[in-house]
């Protein structure tokens, strides 16, 4: 129906139960961008779980944002989204 509000969305801290979603969302990107470092990148996602947020719509995870450490001490952000 036009003009109807969409699903209720919230951003929350990631939990260990979110790891399957986070790793699945990142897998294709990691394999394409840095295939030689795939294992290290997946391990980094697990290590940085406490720096991740999950976007949830109607109780279903739909995307994420993660801050990861870099060699210079600054942070970079990785974002993923679920495709429907």
Buried (B, 14 or more C-beta within 10 A) or exposed (E): EEEEEEEEEEEEEBEEEBBEBBBEBBBEEBEEEEEEEBEEBBEBBEEBBEBBBBBBBEEEBBBBBBBBEEEEEEEEEBEBEBEE
